[in-house]
């Protein structure tokens, strides 16, 4: 009795078949599954057409400086995230800060008034 292929296994076999990198055992397993399931065969043919269309597209070179720009933004973002994790950085909610500021202003006013 043949076991049912999971979706992950089928996708792995599809990719391997398109690339021509399947072992004989896997290729036989895929051929059997395709012969038994017209739906799976249709999915495989659709996948094969999509990959073929992508491979036929011309390759474009990335603009000069794109990799530098991406690395710079990544480093900046990483530094910003790291600075938030530092122990000296503490964010206080406005519900705490506002009463403290009002108390400080009142205390300063009382000191200056006396």
Secondary structure, 3 states (H helix, E strand, C coil): CCCCCCHHHHHHHHHHHHHCCCCHHHHHHHHHHHHHCHHHHHHHHHHHHHHHHHHHCCCCCCCCCHHHHHHHHHHHHHHHHHHHHCCCCCCCCHHHHHHHHHHHHHHHHHHHHC
